[in-house]
Each structure stands twice: as structure tokens, then as C-alpha cells.
Amino acid sequence: MSSQVVAFGEVCEFIRGVSFDASEVQSNSTSGYVPILRAGNIGDTLDTLNDLVFVPAQRVSEEQFLRPGDIAICMSSGSPEVVGKTAQLTHHFTGSVGVFCGIIRPRNQEQSSYTAHWLRSSGFMRWRDSQARGANIQNLRFSQLEEIEFPLLPLTEQHRIAALLDRAEKLRRARRYAAQLSETYLPSVFIHLFGDPGRNTKRWDVIEIDEILDKSRVGIRTGPFGSSLKRSEYVEQGIPVWGIDNVRPNEFVESGSLFITEAKFSELLNYSVDYGDVLISRAGTVGRMCVAKPTMFPSIIGSNLLRVALDKSRVLPEYFTALFTHFMHKVGQLKMSSDENAYSFINPTILHSMTIPVPPLALQEKFARVVQQFERLRAQQREAERQTERLFQTLLHRAFAT
């Protein structure tokens, strides 16, 4: 069905966010104060519960109070991708948005959901990217929003499109929520099997990491530095060199590696990676680790990784990585150098001397089986999440294709 194109200002009002002095802000709710949302509260939904600030009620005019159906929009930010982010208020909330945000209020509330979905369409995103201005802080202006061409369909068609996208959005959120819940599963199983590692409630032997390393290899190996591996020596295909992008929290990802020739690999055999080695990032997200499970052999670690080869007759890598990934604050932070440059690096000497509780191998094997089952479930969940995201984006594109 063809749409009538009108100026966005004909169908919506635009209300500026609340300005206030930093000295007036409180972090907790107090009588006479009103909660204020900021750019961080604008996501897939409008978060009205977390990271709120409170300002005197007299700072907020009647029209600035959010109403169900209103759409919050980020108008200014140092991050270009944040400018133009929108989220609809779908429930009652007695509060407003801050000065770097604004409120889009459809004149006809029956058009709210349709309008909210349109503000996430590729057409609006392209417009936003072309209009945001600012040397350091990206900005949008209400005068710009008022002039956008808005596809105004008959109300019945708006309702049909909005209902379809609402259902797809609900499914997408459900998949994401399921994935978030699943991330609490392994820590819960760990506590159930091994107790609190900080207090060692089950009184397992406490052993230095140096004692549980593979004695047939260098147990803790830092990736090659400087002249050992130059950037110019990387090739398009060959022997994989794993980097920080291949190490996710408790997950090894093969895609995105660099490569070296077989001749270069022969010079760097000491940095090779075996199936079951623990890889730890030394830059970027320092201390992130996973169990290496490559399907390509041989391979080596890059300069930003540290490899730990464990004696698997005493400690399984699944137990080791879960301990540090989920309970690092309980067993002591991995120590880093005091060099305050762009990167912070793990100190292998400290890692050698750290002590950890070591449960019986049979119990660790039981946990490893749970980890394997969870990894299969997580792969299924991610595929389902990708499919629902693809469905939503396809429907969104078709609804507002120009």
C-alpha cells in the first residue's frame, strides 16, 4: 500500500530534555526529586530502573514528563553511533530525560508503536548518519527532525505493521533474555560442585599454579615479541596466529586469526598451541581467557596472548578457565605491570606463584562434561538469536523500504 509522505513535524511534537546543574543531582530517590534518564538508558527498550539520577521536581515542566507511547531519543553524544538511538516508553514512569536527550511525542498516540519502529529503520539511520554534526560531540537538532520525510500510512496499516514488528521484537528480546540467563548456569554448577573458591568451603588442596603445569613443555609462555615476529611476516593464508580477537570469555573463536608461513612457524615452535591449552589475553580485555580448541593444526599464539599448558592429570582446562573467568575476584586478580600505557600486561611470574584450590580430577571431569553440554546449548541459542535478529531486520526493512 502506498504511503503519504509528510514532514515528521506534522505528526510528532519534540520536547527538549531537562537541564540542571551538577550540584543539584542526587543518586538516590528523595522526596521532591524526579528521576532522569540519559543516553545509557536508551537501548532496545527504555531502561527506567538502572543508572538513574534525580533532580529537583521544579526543574521539570509538565510537558517534559514522559508519557506512555513517548519515544526517548539521544540528541548529542561523543559517540556517533549513540546519536539518534531511540526507545519507546511502554509503561507508566514519572520522570523525564536529560539535556542531551529529547522526547518525540506522536500527536496521535495510536501511531506511537509504528513511529517507534520507523525510527529504527535503515532509512532513518541513513538520515541520522548524514545529519549528525560536531567536531567531537555529534549532534542532532529538532529543526532537522521536523523536516524528515515520514511515510504516513492509513492507521489500520500502521497498526498491522506495528503489531507484526512488535511480535518479532518480543521474540528477539526473549531469545536475548534466554541467552543472558544461560550465562549464570556454569557459575551455579561450579559453586554446586566445588563450593566457594574464595573460602574453599570444601577444603580442597590449595596448590601453586607452577606445580600443575605441563612439565613436558614450557608451562606458561608469552607470545613472540619484536623482531621475533614482525607485521611484515604475516601472510594471507598459512599457519594461524591466534590473537585477542580469538579469545572470548570461556570461548575460543577461530575466525579472524593472522597467518604465517611454515618456514616462519619452524622458527616459533616454542609458541605453538595444543588442543586444550588455556589462552589468556594480555592486551585489550586483559585476563580474558578460554580453552583453545583449534581445528587447524599447527598454530601459535601472537604477542598479545599468554599460553598456559596444564598437567591434565591434575587440573582440567575447563575447571581452570571457569575458576578465573567467573571467580577471579575470589582467587586474586591476575597481576599486571605498572606501565600505564595503552596496554596492561599480565605478569607470568605472578601467575606461576598464584595458588588455587584443586578438586579431585573425577569431579573436574564431571564439570567438563557439563561445560561441553552447555557449549552445544549455547551454539543452538546463538543460532536461534541470529535467526530472530535476521527476521526482525528483514521485516523492518520490508515495512519501511523506500
C-alpha positions in Angstrom: 0.0 0.0 0.0 1.5 3.4 -1.0 2.1 5.9 1.8 1.6 9.6 2.0 4.9 11.4 2.7 4.6 14.2 5.2 7.1 16.2 7.3 7.8 14.4 10.6 6.9 17.6 12.4 3.3 17.2 11.2 2.8 14.0 13.2 5.1 14.5 16.2 6.0 17.0 18.9 9.6 17.4 20.0 10.3 18.2 23.7 13.8 19.1 24.9 15.4 17.2 27.8 15.7 18.7 31.3 18.7 20.9 32.0 20.1 21.0 35.5 23.2 21.9 37.5 25.6 19.1 38.6 25.3 20.4 42.2 21.5 19.6 42.1 21.9 15.9 41.2 21.2 13.1 43.7 21.9 9.5 43.0 19.0 8.2 45.1 15.3 8.9 45.2 14.3 11.7 47.6 11.0 13.4 48.2 10.7 16.4 45.8 13.2 14.9 43.2 12.4 13.4 39.8 14.3 10.6 38.1 16.1 11.5 34.8 17.1 9.1 32.0 20.2 9.5 29.9 21.7 8.1 26.7 22.7 4.9 28.5 19.1 4.2 29.4 18.2 4.1 25.7 18.6 0.6 24.3 16.3 -2.0 22.8 13.9 -0.9 25.5 13.8 2.2 27.7 15.5 1.3 31.0 13.7 3.2 33.7 15.2 1.2 36.6 19.0 1.4 36.4 21.6 4.2 36.5 19.1 7.0 37.3 19.9 10.4 38.6 17.4 12.6 40.4 16.9 16.4 40.1 14.5 18.8 41.8 11.0 18.5 40.6 10.7 22.2 39.7 13.3 21.6 37.0 10.9 19.5 35.0 8.0 21.2 33.2 4.7 19.4 32.7 5.3 18.6 29.1 8.7 17.2 29.9 7.3 14.3 31.9 7.4 11.1 29.9 4.1 9.6 28.9 3.4 6.0 27.7 4.0 6.0 24.0 6.6 8.7 24.1 9.9 8.0 22.4 13.2 9.0 24.0 16.0 10.0 21.6 19.7 10.7 22.2 20.4 14.1 20.6 24.0 14.6 21.5 27.0 12.3 22.3 30.7 11.9 21.8 29.9 8.5 20.2 28.4 8.9 16.7 26.6 5.5 16.9 24.8 6.6 20.0 23.3 9.8 18.5 19.8 9.1 17.2 19.2 6.0 19.3 15.6 5.7 20.3 13.4 3.7 22.7 9.7 3.8 23.4 8.2 4.1 26.9 5.6 1.4 27.1 4.7 1.8 30.8 4.0 4.5 33.3 7.1 6.4 34.6 7.1 9.6 36.5 10.3 11.1 35.1 12.0 12.7 32.2 15.2 12.7 30.1 18.3 14.7 30.4 19.5 17.7 28.4 21.5 15.6 25.9 18.3 13.7 25.0 14.8 14.6 23.9 11.3 13.3 23.6 9.4 12.5 20.4 5.7 12.6 21.2 3.3 11.4 18.4 0.3 13.7 18.1 -1.9 10.7 17.7 -0.9 8.1 20.3 -2.3 5.3 18.1 0.7 5.9 15.9 3.3 5.5 18.6 4.4 2.0 18.0 4.6 2.4 14.2 6.6 5.6 14.7 9.0 3.9 17.2 9.7 1.2 14.7 10.2 3.6 11.9 12.9 5.4 14.0 14.9 2.2 13.9 14.6 1.7 10.1 17.6 1.8 7.8 16.1 4.9 6.2 16.1 6.9 9.4 19.6 5.6 10.3 21.0 6.8 7.0 19.4 10.2 7.5 20.9 10.3 11.0 24.4 9.5 9.8 24.2 12.2 7.2 22.9 14.9 9.6 24.8 14.4 12.8 27.3 17.3 13.2 30.1 18.2 15.6 33.9 18.1 15.8 33.9 16.0 18.9 30.3 15.7 20.1 27.8 14.6 17.4 24.5 16.5 17.5 21.0 16.4 16.1 18.6 19.3 16.1 14.9 19.3 16.4 14.6 21.6 13.4 16.2 18.7 11.4 13.8 16.1 12.8 10.8 18.3 11.9 11.8 18.2 8.2 12.3 14.5 7.7 10.0 12.8 5.2 7.8 10.4 7.2 5.8 7.6 5.5 2.3 8.1 6.8 0.1 5.1 6.1 -3.6 4.7 6.9 -4.0 3.9 10.6 -5.1 0.4 10.0 -2.0 -0.4 8.0 0.2 1.3 10.7 -1.4 -1.0 13.3 -0.8 -4.1 11.2 2.9 -3.2 10.6 3.4 -2.3 14.3 1.7 -5.5 15.5 3.9 -7.6 13.2 7.1 -5.9 14.3 6.0 -5.9 18.0 5.7 -9.7 17.8 9.1 -10.1 16.1 10.7 -7.7 18.6 9.2 -9.7 21.5 10.7 -12.9 20.1 14.0 -11.2 19.7 14.1 -10.0 23.3 13.0 -13.4 24.6 16.0 -15.0 22.8 18.4 -12.4 24.2 17.0 -12.9 27.7 17.4 -16.7 27.5 21.0 -16.2 26.4 21.6 -13.8 29.4 20.0 -16.3 31.8 22.2 -19.2 30.4 25.3 -17.2 31.3 24.5 -17.8 35.0 24.4 -21.6 34.6 28.0 -22.6 34.7 28.9 -20.4 37.7 26.0 -22.0 39.5 27.2 -25.5 38.6 30.7 -24.6 39.6 29.6 -23.5 43.1 27.4 -26.6 43.5 30.3 -29.0 42.6 33.3 -27.2 44.1 31.9 -24.7 46.7 33.0 -21.1 47.1 36.6 -21.0 45.7 37.3 -17.8 47.7 36.7 -19.5 51.1 37.5 -23.0 49.8 34.4 -24.3 51.6 35.1 -27.9 50.6 38.7 -27.8 51.8 40.3 -28.9 48.5 44.1 -28.9 48.3 45.5 -25.4 47.6 48.3 -25.6 45.1 50.6 -23.2 43.3 49.9 -23.0 39.6 53.6 -23.7 38.9 53.0 -27.2 40.3 50.1 -28.1 38.0 51.7 -27.1 34.7 52.7 -29.5 31.9 56.3 -30.4 32.6 56.9 -31.7 29.0 56.5 -28.1 27.7 57.1 -24.5 28.8 54.0 -24.3 31.1 53.4 -20.5 30.7 54.5 -18.9 27.5 54.2 -15.3 26.4 53.7 -14.6 22.8 56.6 -13.6 20.5 57.8 -10.0 20.7 59.5 -7.5 18.5 61.9 -8.9 15.9 60.7 -12.5 16.6 57.5 -11.9 14.6 57.2 -8.7 12.5 54.0 -7.4 11.0 55.5 -7.7 7.5 55.9 -11.5 8.0 52.2 -12.2 8.1 50.7 -13.8 5.0 47.1 -14.2 3.7 47.0 -18.0 4.3 49.1 -20.4 6.2 49.7 -21.3 9.9 47.2 -19.5 12.2 48.5 -17.0 14.8 45.9 -16.5 17.5 45.2 -13.0 18.9 43.0 -11.3 21.4 40.0 -11.5 18.9 40.2 -15.3 19.1 39.8 -15.3 22.9 36.4 -14.6 24.2 35.2 -15.2 27.8 35.3 -19.1 28.1 35.0 -19.4 24.3 37.7 -20.0 21.6 36.9 -18.5 18.2 39.0 -19.5 15.2 37.8 -16.8 12.7 39.9 -13.6 12.4 43.3 -15.0 13.0 46.5 -13.9 11.3 48.8 -16.3 9.4 52.5 -17.1 8.9 54.4 -19.4 6.6 55.5 -22.9 7.5 59.1 -21.7 7.4 58.3 -18.9 10.0 56.4 -21.4 12.1 59.5 -23.6 12.3 61.3 -20.7 14.0 58.5 -20.2 16.5 57.8 -23.8 17.6 58.0 -22.8 21.3 54.9 -20.7 20.8 52.7 -23.5 19.4 49.2 -24.2 20.7 47.9 -27.7 21.5 44.3 -28.6 21.9 43.3 -27.9 25.5 45.8 -25.1 26.2 44.5 -22.1 28.1 44.8 -18.8 26.2 44.8 -15.5 28.1 44.7 -12.0 26.7 47.5 -9.7 27.7 46.0 -6.6 26.0 42.6 -5.2 25.3 40.4 -7.0 27.8 43.2 -8.2 30.0 42.8 -11.5 31.7 40.1 -12.8 29.4 40.7 -16.5 28.8 39.4 -19.6 27.1 40.3 -23.2 26.3 41.9 -23.5 22.8 40.1 -25.9 20.7 41.5 -25.3 17.2 40.5 -27.4 14.2 43.6 -26.1 12.3 47.0 -27.5 13.2 49.6 -26.4 13.8 49.1 -22.9 15.2 50.9 -20.4 17.5 50.0 -17.6 19.9 50.5 -13.9 19.0 52.3 -11.3 21.0 49.1 -10.2 22.9 48.4 -13.7 24.3 49.7 -15.9 27.0 49.5 -19.7 26.8 49.1 -21.9 29.8 49.8 -25.7 29.3 48.3 -27.6 32.3 49.1 -31.1 33.6 45.7 -32.5 32.7 46.2 -35.4 35.1 45.8 -32.9 37.9 43.8 -29.9 36.6 41.5 -29.7 33.6 41.4 -26.5 31.5 37.6 -26.3 31.8 37.9 -26.0 35.6 40.9 -23.6 35.3 39.2 -21.2 32.9 35.8 -21.3 34.8 37.6 -20.5 38.0 39.3 -17.4 36.7 36.5 -16.3 34.3 33.7 -16.4 36.9 35.6 -16.1 40.3 38.8 -14.1 39.6 37.9 -11.7 42.3 37.8 -14.6 44.8 41.2 -16.1 43.9 43.1 -12.9 43.4 43.4 -10.6 40.4 46.0 -11.6 37.7 48.7 -9.1 38.4 49.7 -6.6 35.8 52.6 -4.3 35.3 52.6 -0.7 36.5 53.3 0.5 32.9 50.4 2.9 32.3 50.5 3.0 28.6 47.8 1.9 26.1 48.0 -1.7 27.3 48.3 -3.5 30.6 50.1 -6.9 30.6 49.8 -10.0 32.7 52.9 -10.8 34.7 53.7 -14.5 34.1 55.9 -14.6 37.2 53.0 -13.8 39.4 50.8 -16.3 37.6 53.3 -19.1 38.4 53.2 -18.4 42.1 49.4 -17.9 42.5 47.6 -20.6 44.4 44.2 -22.2 43.6 42.0 -24.9 45.1 42.3 -28.1 43.2 39.4 -30.5 43.5 39.6 -34.3 42.7 40.0 -35.0 38.9 36.8 -37.0 38.8 34.8 -34.0 39.9 36.6 -31.8 37.4 35.7 -34.3 34.7 32.1 -34.1 35.7 32.2 -30.4 35.4 33.9 -30.6 32.0 31.1 -32.8 30.7 28.6 -30.1 31.8 30.7 -27.5 30.0 30.6 -29.5 26.8 26.8 -29.9 27.0 26.5 -26.2 27.8 28.6 -25.2 24.8 26.3 -27.2 22.5 23.3 -25.5 24.0 25.0 -22.0 23.7 25.7 -22.7 20.0 22.0 -23.5 19.5 20.9 -20.4 21.4 23.2 -18.2 19.3 21.9 -19.6 16.1 18.3 -19.0 17.2 19.2 -15.5 18.3 20.8 -14.8 14.9 17.7 -16.1 13.1 15.3 -14.0 15.2 17.5 -10.9 14.6 17.6 -11.6 10.9 13.8 -12.0 10.9 13.2 -8.7 12.7 15.6 -6.8 10.5 14.0 -8.3 7.3 10.5 -7.3 8.5 11.7 -3.9 9.5 13.3 -3.3 6.0 10.2 -4.5 4.2 7.9 -2.4 6.3 9.8 0.8 5.6 11.6 0.1 2.3 12.0 3.2 0.1 
